[in-house]
Amino acid sequence: MEHGFCANKYLAEIHSICYNKSIGMSPKQRRTGVTPDISAYLQYKFSECVLYLDHEETWPSSNERPGYWVGVAHNIGNAITYWIFDDQMKCLIA
């Protein structure tokens, strides 16, 4: 996935969970009937620099690698699984 695509996807997700005055609720709530949980979006902002745990590194090198938070990974892992863009490998990691 390209970084621009991730930005557009993130904005679409934010707009779907935010209150819309014209319909009196969020679009996602209107579609599903359930108030959306926004907690996964509160910890980071888009493209924020983060450190993530790399399970393939071995001692004595650090298991932490830099990356950028680019959104919530839906249908992967638990409710708070994120997409991280690894700048070294130029790929997305959930």
N, CA, C and O atoms as a printed pandas DataFrame, in Angstrom:
     atom_number atom_name residue_name chain_id  residue_number  x_coord  y_coord  z_coord
0              1         N          MET        A               1    0.830   -1.184    0.000
1              2        CA          MET        A               1    0.000    0.000    0.000
2              3         C          MET        A               1    0.872    1.243    0.000
3              4         O          MET        A               1    1.899    1.301    0.676
4              5         N          GLU        A               2    0.463    2.193   -0.737
5              6        CA          GLU        A               2    1.172    3.457   -0.821
6              7         C          GLU        A               2    0.778    4.352    0.351
7              8         O          GLU        A               2   -0.336    4.257    0.865
8              9         N          HIS        A               3    1.694    5.216    0.769
9             10        CA          HIS        A               3    1.462    6.116    1.899
10            11         C          HIS        A               3    0.251    7.015    1.651
11            12         O          HIS        A               3   -0.517    7.276    2.577
12            13         N          GLY        A               4    0.065    7.494    0.415
13            14        CA          GLY        A               4   -1.084    8.332    0.069
14            15         C          GLY        A               4   -2.396    7.581    0.203
15            16         O          GLY        A               4   -3.392    8.144    0.657
16            17         N          PHE        A               5   -2.402    6.311   -0.190
17            18        CA          PHE        A               5   -3.594    5.490   -0.039
18            19         C          PHE        A               5   -3.942    5.340    1.437
19            20         O          PHE        A               5   -5.111    5.421    1.813
20            21         N          CYS        A               6   -2.921    5.122    2.281
21            22        CA          CYS        A               6   -3.152    4.982    3.725
22            23         C          CYS        A               6   -3.741    6.257    4.311
23            24         O          CYS        A               6   -4.608    6.194    5.183
24            25         N          ALA        A               7   -3.281    7.417    3.841
25            26        CA          ALA        A               7   -3.811    8.696    4.332
26            27         C          ALA        A               7   -5.278    8.850    3.957
27            28         O          ALA        A               7   -6.086    9.271    4.784
28            29         N          ASN        A               8   -5.630    8.516    2.728
29            30        CA          ASN        A               8   -7.022    8.605    2.300
30            31         C          ASN        A               8   -7.911    7.625    3.047
31            32         O          ASN        A               8   -9.035    7.961    3.419
32            33         N          LYS        A               9   -7.418    6.425    3.265
33            34        CA          LYS        A               9   -8.173    5.409    4.014
34            35         C          LYS        A               9   -8.398    5.871    5.455
35            36         O          LYS        A               9   -9.491    5.707    5.998
36            37         N          TYR        A              10   -7.374    6.442    6.067
37            38        CA          TYR        A              10   -7.468    6.950    7.433
38            39         C          TYR        A              10   -8.527    8.057    7.520
39            40         O          TYR        A              10   -9.365    8.043    8.421
40            41         N          LEU        A              11   -8.489    9.011    6.590
41            42        CA          LEU        A              11   -9.475   10.089    6.594
42            43         C          LEU        A              11  -10.896    9.572    6.406
43            44         O          LEU        A              11  -11.822   10.061    7.052
44            45         N          ALA        A              12  -11.076    8.598    5.538
45            46        CA          ALA        A              12  -12.400    8.016    5.324
46            47         C          ALA        A              12  -12.905    7.338    6.600
47            48         O          ALA        A              12  -14.084    7.450    6.937
48            49         N          GLU        A              13  -12.017    6.637    7.310
49            50        CA          GLU        A              13  -12.408    5.980    8.560
50            51         C          GLU        A              13  -12.776    7.001    9.628
51            52         O          GLU        A              13  -13.751    6.814   10.356
52            53         N          ILE        A              14  -11.994    8.092    9.727
53            54        CA          ILE        A              14  -12.285    9.138   10.707
54            55         C          ILE        A              14  -13.635    9.781   10.407
55            56         O          ILE        A              14  -14.438    9.985   11.318
56            57         N          HIS        A              15  -13.894   10.098    9.149
57            58        CA          HIS        A              15  -15.167   10.715    8.786
58            59         C          HIS        A              15  -16.349    9.769    9.038
59            60         O          HIS        A              15  -17.449   10.232    9.339
60            61         N          SER        A              16  -16.140    8.481    8.922
61            62        CA          SER        A              16  -17.248    7.543    9.141
62            63         C          SER        A              16  -17.595    7.373   10.621
63            64         O          SER        A              16  -18.704    6.942   10.937
64            65         N          ILE        A              17  -16.670    7.703   11.543
65            66        CA          ILE        A              17  -16.963    7.552   12.968
66            67         C          ILE        A              17  -17.247    8.880   13.671
67            68         O          ILE        A              17  -17.585    8.888   14.855
68            69         N          CYS        A              18  -17.114   10.003   12.961
69            70        CA          CYS        A              18  -17.382   11.324   13.545
70            71         C          CYS        A              18  -18.851   11.696   13.356
71            72         O          CYS        A              18  -19.497   11.284   12.392
72            73         N          TYR        A              19  -19.354   12.474   14.287
73            74        CA          TYR        A              19  -20.744   12.931   14.256
74            75         C          TYR        A              19  -21.008   13.763   13.011
75            76         O          TYR        A              19  -20.220   14.637   12.650
76            77         N          ASN        A              20  -22.135   13.476   12.359
77            78        CA          ASN        A              20  -22.570   14.214   11.186
78            79         C          ASN        A              20  -23.879   14.916   11.530
79            80         O          ASN        A              20  -24.888   14.261   11.792
80            81         N          LYS        A              21  -23.864   16.235   11.531
81            82        CA          LYS        A              21  -25.021   17.028   11.944
82            83         C          LYS        A              21  -26.254   16.750   11.086
83            84         O          LYS        A              21  -27.371   16.725   11.604
84            85         N          SER        A              22  -26.067   16.543    9.781
85            86        CA          SER        A              22  -27.210   16.369    8.875
86            87         C          SER        A              22  -27.985   15.068    9.117
87            88         O          SER        A              22  -29.181   15.003    8.829
88            89         N          ILE        A              23  -27.326   14.046    9.635
89            90        CA          ILE        A              23  -28.039   12.784    9.923
90            91         C          ILE        A              23  -28.213   12.543   11.420
91            92         O          ILE        A              23  -28.870   11.583   11.826
92            93         N          GLY        A              24  -27.622   13.420   12.246
93            94        CA          GLY        A              24  -27.819   13.332   13.696
94            95         C          GLY        A              24  -27.039   12.225   14.386
95            96         O          GLY        A              24  -27.327   11.895   15.536
96            97         N          MET        A              25  -26.070   11.655   13.713
97            98        CA          MET        A              25  -25.218   10.596   14.272
98            99         C          MET        A              25  -24.051   10.400   13.323
99           100         O          MET        A              25  -23.953   11.084   12.305
100          101         N          SER        A              26  -23.165    9.467   13.651
101          102        CA          SER        A              26  -22.061    9.176   12.727
102          103         C          SER        A              26  -22.572    8.292   11.585
103          104         O          SER        A              26  -23.515    7.524   11.775
104          105         N          PRO        A              27  -21.957    8.396   10.399
105          106        CA          PRO        A              27  -22.382    7.534    9.291
106          107         C          PRO        A              27  -22.287    6.042    9.628
107          108         O          PRO        A              27  -23.142    5.254    9.223
108          109         N          LYS        A              28  -21.247    5.662   10.368
109          110        CA          LYS        A              28  -21.106    4.246   10.727
110          111         C          LYS        A              28  -22.229    3.806   11.659
111          112         O          LYS        A              28  -22.732    2.688   11.544
112          113         N          GLN        A              29  -22.625    4.684   12.584
113          114        CA          GLN        A              29  -23.733    4.359   13.485
114          115         C          GLN        A              29  -25.038    4.256   12.704
115          116         O          GLN        A              29  -25.866    3.391   12.986
116          117         N          ARG        A              30  -25.219    5.126   11.735
117          118        CA          ARG        A              30  -26.421    5.085   10.900
118          119         C          ARG        A              30  -26.485    3.781   10.118
119          120         O          ARG        A              30  -27.558    3.197    9.962
120          121         N          ARG        A              31  -25.334    3.326    9.624
121          122        CA          ARG        A              31  -25.279    2.114    8.812
122          123         C          ARG        A              31  -25.457    0.850    9.641
123          124         O          ARG        A              31  -26.145   -0.079    9.217
124          125         N          THR        A              32  -24.830    0.806   10.848
125          126        CA          THR        A              32  -24.836   -0.428   11.637
126          127         C          THR        A              32  -25.801   -0.419   12.814
127          128         O          THR        A              32  -26.197   -1.478   13.302
128          129         N          GLY        A              33  -26.184    0.781   13.277
129          130        CA          GLY        A              33  -27.039    0.877   14.449
130          131         C          GLY        A              33  -26.280    0.809   15.762
131          132         O          GLY        A              33  -26.887    0.793   16.833
132          133         N          VAL        A              34  -24.958    0.769   15.687
133          134        CA          VAL        A              34  -24.104    0.658   16.875
134          135         C          VAL        A              34  -23.181    1.873   16.932
135          136         O          VAL        A              34  -22.587    2.254   15.924
136          137         N          THR        A              35  -23.062    2.481   18.117
137          138        CA          THR        A              35  -22.151    3.612   18.278
138          139         C          THR        A              35  -20.719    3.128   18.087
139          140         O          THR        A              35  -20.304    2.182   18.758
140          141         N          PRO        A              36  -19.951    3.749   17.190
141          142        CA          PRO        A              36  -18.588    3.272   16.921
142          143         C          PRO        A              36  -17.634    3.541   18.088
143          144         O          PRO        A              36  -17.766    4.534   18.803
144          145         N          ASP        A              37  -16.677    2.637   18.258
145          146        CA          ASP        A              37  -15.644    2.773   19.276
146          147         C          ASP        A              37  -14.472    3.526   18.660
147          148         O          ASP        A              37  -13.883    3.072   17.679
148          149         N          ILE        A              38  -14.133    4.681   19.239
149          150        CA          ILE        A              38  -13.069    5.505   18.676
150          151         C          ILE        A              38  -11.736    5.325   19.395
151          152         O          ILE        A              38  -10.762    5.990   19.043
152          153         N          SER        A              39  -11.665    4.448   20.387
153          154        CA          SER        A              39  -10.463    4.329   21.221
154          155         C          SER        A              39   -9.213    3.953   20.435
155          156         O          SER        A              39   -8.117    4.356   20.824
156          157         N          ALA        A              40   -9.332    3.204   19.351
157          158        CA          ALA        A              40   -8.158    2.811   18.570
158          159         C          ALA        A              40   -7.516    3.997   17.860
159          160         O          ALA        A              40   -6.351    3.927   17.470
160          161         N          TYR        A              41   -8.262    5.082   17.689
161          162        CA          TYR        A              41   -7.756    6.254   16.977
162          163         C          TYR        A              41   -7.215    7.334   17.913
163          164         O          TYR        A              41   -6.701    8.347   17.437
164          165         N          LEU        A              42   -7.315    7.149   19.211
165          166        CA          LEU        A              42   -6.947    8.194   20.154
166          167         C          LEU        A              42   -5.480    8.189   20.574
167          168         O          LEU        A              42   -4.978    9.210   21.045
168          169         N          GLN        A              43   -4.789    7.080   20.415
169          170        CA          GLN        A              43   -3.429    6.965   20.917
170          171         C          GLN        A              43   -2.384    7.614   20.005
171          172         O          GLN        A              43   -1.391    8.154   20.492
172          173         N          TYR        A              44   -2.598    7.565   18.694
173          174        CA          TYR        A              44   -1.612    8.085   17.740
174          175         C          TYR        A              44   -2.285    8.999   16.734
175          176         O          TYR        A              44   -3.500    8.942   16.545
176          177         N          LYS        A              45   -1.486    9.845   16.089
177          178        CA          LYS        A              45   -1.977   10.622   14.956
178          179         C          LYS        A              45   -1.335   10.046   13.694
179          180         O          LYS        A              45   -0.318    9.356   13.765
180          181         N          PHE        A              46   -1.932   10.332   12.555
181          182        CA          PHE        A              46   -1.456    9.753   11.305
182          183         C          PHE        A              46   -0.001   10.123   11.051
183          184         O          PHE        A              46    0.394   11.274   11.237
184          185         N          SER        A              47    0.778    9.165   10.634
185          186        CA          SER        A              47    2.191    9.295   10.277
186          187         C          SER        A              47    3.081    9.687   11.457
187          188         O          SER        A              47    4.149   10.270   11.271
188          189         N          GLU        A              48    2.635    9.367   12.658
189          190        CA          GLU        A              48    3.455    9.618   13.848
190          191         C          GLU        A              48    4.560    8.572   13.922
191          192         O          GLU        A              48    4.325    7.386   13.690
192          193         N          CYS        A              49    5.762    9.022   14.247
193          194        CA          CYS        A              49    6.894    8.113   14.362
194          195         C          CYS        A              49    6.732    7.250   15.614
195          196         O          CYS        A              49    6.510    7.774   16.706
196          197         N          VAL        A              50    6.842    5.933   15.457
197          198        CA          VAL        A              50    6.694    4.991   16.568
198          199         C          VAL        A              50    7.822    3.963   16.518
199          200         O          VAL        A              50    8.497    3.818   15.499
200          201         N          LEU        A              51    8.016    3.262   17.613
201          202        CA          LEU        A              51    8.909    2.107   17.652
202          203         C          LEU        A              51    8.043    0.865   17.782
203          204         O          LEU        A              51    7.118    0.834   18.593
204          205         N          TYR        A              52    8.335   -0.153   16.993
205          206        CA          TYR        A              52    7.582   -1.400   17.101
206          207         C          TYR        A              52    8.558   -2.544   17.338
207          208         O          TYR        A              52    9.752   -2.427   17.064
208          209         N          LEU        A              53    8.036   -3.637   17.845
209          210        CA          LEU        A              53    8.850   -4.793   18.200
210          211         C          LEU        A              53    9.053   -5.679   16.976
211          212         O          LEU        A              53    8.089   -6.172   16.390
212          213         N          ASP        A              54   10.294   -5.876   16.601
213          214        CA          ASP        A              54   10.648   -6.749   15.486
214          215         C          ASP        A              54   11.010   -8.109   16.053
215          216         O          ASP        A              54   12.010   -8.246   16.758
216          217         N          HIS        A              55   10.202   -9.112   15.748
217          218        CA          HIS        A              55   10.410  -10.449   16.314
218          219         C          HIS        A              55   11.532  -11.233   15.624
219          220         O          HIS        A              55   11.928  -12.291   16.112
220          221         N          GLU        A              56   12.042  -10.735   14.510
221          222        CA          GLU        A              56   13.076  -11.460   13.775
222          223         C          GLU        A              56   14.491  -11.083   14.185
223          224         O          GLU        A              56   15.433  -11.813   13.878
224          225         N          GLU        A              57   14.657   -9.958   14.872
225          226        CA          GLU        A              57   15.988   -9.549   15.327
226          227         C          GLU        A              57   16.420  -10.417   16.511
227          228         O          GLU        A              57   15.596  -10.840   17.321
228          229         N          THR        A              58   17.715  -10.670   16.593
229          230        CA          THR        A              58   18.240  -11.476   17.692
230          231         C          THR        A              58   19.235  -10.654   18.500
231          232         O          THR        A              58   19.737   -9.631   18.035
232          233         N          TRP        A              59   19.502  -11.101   19.675
233          234        CA          TRP        A              59   20.442  -10.444   20.568
234          235         C          TRP        A              59   21.821  -10.447   19.923
235          236         O          TRP        A              59   22.145  -11.468   19.317
236          237         N          PRO        A              60   22.628   -9.474   19.979
237          238        CA          PRO        A              60   22.608   -8.300   20.847
238          239         C          PRO        A              60   21.943   -7.077   20.230
239          240         O          PRO        A              60   21.893   -6.030   20.876
240          241         N          SER        A              61   21.431   -7.168   19.004
241          242        CA          SER        A              61   20.805   -5.985   18.412
242          243         C          SER        A              61   19.437   -5.737   19.052
243          244         O          SER        A              61   18.824   -6.649   19.608
244          245         N          SER        A              62   18.977   -4.510   18.966
245          246        CA          SER        A              62   17.704   -4.121   19.566
246          247         C          SER        A              62   16.539   -4.724   18.786
247          248         O          SER        A              62   16.602   -4.851   17.563
248          249         N          ASN        A              63   15.484   -5.091   19.494
249          250        CA          ASN        A              63   14.282   -5.611   18.844
250          251         C          ASN        A              63   13.353   -4.487   18.404
251          252         O          ASN        A              63   12.325   -4.745   17.777
252          253         N          GLU        A              64   13.701   -3.245   18.725
253          254        CA          GLU        A              64   12.868   -2.112   18.354
254          255         C          GLU        A              64   13.276   -1.559   17.001
255          256         O          GLU        A              64   14.461   -1.408   16.704
256          257         N          ARG        A              65   12.263   -1.256   16.179
257          258        CA          ARG        A              65   12.519   -0.661   14.865
258          259         C          ARG        A              65   11.631    0.554   14.705
259          260         O          ARG        A              65   10.499    0.567   15.190
260          261         N          PRO        A              66   12.135    1.578   14.026
261          262        CA          PRO        A              66   11.300    2.759   13.805
262          263         C          PRO        A              66   10.318    2.535   12.658
263          264         O          PRO        A              66   10.597    1.806   11.706
264          265         N          GLY        A              67    9.192    3.167   12.776
265          266        CA          GLY        A              67    8.177    3.112   11.729
266          267         C          GLY        A              67    7.204    4.255   11.910
267          268         O          GLY        A              67    7.377    5.099   12.789
268          269         N          TYR        A              68    6.178    4.278   11.072
269          270        CA          TYR        A              68    5.169    5.331   11.139
270          271         C          TYR        A              68    3.789    4.712   11.279
271          272         O          TYR        A              68    3.436    3.787   10.548
272          273         N          TRP        A              69    3.008    5.230   12.226
273          274        CA          TRP        A              69    1.651    4.763   12.439
274          275         C          TRP        A              69    0.783    5.294   11.306
275          276         O          TRP        A              69    0.710    6.505   11.098
276          277         N          VAL        A              70    0.121    4.397   10.567
277          278        CA          VAL        A              70   -0.698    4.836    9.436
278          279         C          VAL        A              70   -2.147    4.376    9.511
279          280         O          VAL        A              70   -2.888    4.532    8.540
280          281         N          GLY        A              71   -2.566    3.815   10.636
281          282        CA          GLY        A              71   -3.988    3.486   10.775
282          283         C          GLY        A              71   -4.250    2.224   11.557
283          284         O          GLY        A              71   -3.338    1.545   12.029
284          285         N          VAL        A              72   -5.536    1.935   11.676
285          286        CA          VAL        A              72   -6.002    0.765   12.408
286          287         C          VAL        A              72   -6.137   -0.398   11.431
287          288         O          VAL        A              72   -6.712   -0.246   10.353
288          289         N          ALA        A              73   -5.611   -1.547   11.807
289          290        CA          ALA        A              73   -5.702   -2.744   10.965
290          291         C          ALA        A              73   -6.949   -3.519   11.371
291          292         O          ALA        A              73   -6.941   -4.260   12.354
292          293         N          HIS        A              74   -8.016   -3.339   10.606
293          294        CA          HIS        A              74   -9.275   -4.023   10.906
294          295         C          HIS        A              74   -9.198   -5.488   10.486
295          296         O          HIS        A              74   -8.529   -5.816    9.506
296          297         N          ASN        A              75   -9.864   -6.353   11.205
297          298        CA          ASN        A              75   -9.954   -7.791   10.912
298          299         C          ASN        A              75   -8.608   -8.507   10.977
299          300         O          ASN        A              75   -8.440   -9.570   10.379
300          301         N          ILE        A              76   -7.642   -7.924   11.705
301          302        CA          ILE        A              76   -6.347   -8.566   11.935
302          303         C          ILE        A              76   -6.055   -8.444   13.417
303          304         O          ILE        A              76   -6.046   -7.334   13.949
304          305         N          GLY        A              77   -5.819   -9.546   14.090
305          306        CA          GLY        A              77   -5.489   -9.492   15.516
306          307         C          GLY        A              77   -6.649   -8.997   16.358
307          308         O          GLY        A              77   -7.810   -9.227   16.021
308          309         N          ASN        A              78   -6.329   -8.305   17.473
309          310        CA          ASN        A              78   -7.375   -7.827   18.361
310          311         C          ASN        A              78   -7.908   -6.473   17.884
311          312         O          ASN        A              78   -7.566   -6.016   16.793
312          313         N          ALA        A              79   -8.749   -5.832   18.709
313          314        CA          ALA        A              79   -9.401   -4.580   18.316
314          315         C          ALA        A              79   -8.417   -3.430   18.146
315          316         O          ALA        A              79   -8.705   -2.471   17.429
316          317         N          ILE        A              80   -7.267   -3.515   18.792
317          318        CA          ILE        A              80   -6.294   -2.430   18.688
318          319         C          ILE        A              80   -5.005   -2.960   18.047
319          320         O          ILE        A              80   -3.947   -3.006   18.674
320          321         N          THR        A              81   -5.135   -3.353   16.784
321          322        CA          THR        A              81   -3.988   -3.735   15.966
322          323         C          THR        A              81   -3.806   -2.642   14.926
323          324         O          THR        A              81   -4.772   -2.222   14.289
324          325         N          TYR        A              82   -2.578   -2.179   14.750
325          326        CA          TYR        A              82   -2.322   -1.023   13.911
326          327         C          TYR        A              82   -1.503   -1.377   12.683
327          328         O          TYR        A              82   -0.798   -2.386   12.662
328          329         N          TRP        A              83   -1.603   -0.530   11.650
329          330        CA          TRP        A              83   -0.720   -0.596   10.498
330          331         C          TRP        A              83    0.475    0.295   10.780
331          332         O          TRP        A              83    0.317    1.464   11.134
332          333         N          ILE        A              84    1.667   -0.255   10.623
333          334        CA          ILE        A              84    2.916    0.483   10.782
334          335         C          ILE        A              84    3.649    0.432    9.445
335          336         O          ILE        A              84    3.837   -0.640    8.870
336          337         N          PHE        A              85    4.061    1.601    8.956
337          338        CA          PHE        A              85    4.862    1.658    7.738
338          339         C          PHE        A              85    6.329    1.622    8.137
339          340         O          PHE        A              85    6.826    2.547    8.779
340          341         N          ASP        A              86    7.023    0.557    7.758
341          342        CA          ASP        A              86    8.447    0.406    8.050
342          343         C          ASP        A              86    9.225    1.126    6.959
343          344         O          ASP        A              86    9.218    0.712    5.800
344          345         N          ASP        A              87    9.896    2.205    7.342
345          346        CA          ASP        A              87   10.604    3.036    6.374
346          347         C          ASP        A              87   11.831    2.338    5.787
347          348         O          ASP        A              87   12.207    2.611    4.647
348          349         N          GLN        A              88   12.457    1.442    6.549
349          350        CA          GLN        A              88   13.639    0.727    6.036
350          351         C          GLN        A              88   13.249   -0.291    4.973
351          352         O          GLN        A              88   13.879   -0.360    3.918
352          353         N          MET        A              89   12.219   -1.079    5.245
353          354        CA          MET        A              89   11.806   -2.132    4.322
354          355         C          MET        A              89   10.782   -1.630    3.298
355          356         O          MET        A              89   10.472   -2.336    2.338
356          357         N          LYS        A              90   10.257   -0.421    3.494
357          358        CA          LYS        A              90    9.254    0.178    2.598
358          359         C          LYS        A              90    8.030   -0.716    2.459
359          360         O          LYS        A              90    7.561   -0.979    1.351
360          361         N          CYS        A              91    7.510   -1.186    3.611
361          362        CA          CYS        A              91    6.323   -2.029    3.577
362          363         C          CYS        A              91    5.468   -1.774    4.811
363          364         O          CYS        A              91    5.913   -1.170    5.786
364          365         N          LEU        A              92    4.216   -2.256    4.740
365          366        CA          LEU        A              92    3.293   -2.138    5.862
366          367         C          LEU        A              92    3.336   -3.405    6.693
367          368         O          LEU        A              92    3.448   -4.513    6.169
368          369         N          ILE        A              93    3.244   -3.219    8.000
369          370        CA          ILE        A              93    3.243   -4.343    8.928
370          371         C          ILE        A              93    2.069   -4.150    9.875
371          372         O          ILE        A              93    1.861   -3.052   10.390
372          373         N          ALA        A              94    1.314   -5.189   10.105
373          374        CA          ALA        A              94    0.181   -5.121   11.052
374          375         C          ALA        A              94    0.682   -5.552   12.418
375          376         O          ALA        A              94   -0.088   -5.577   13.378
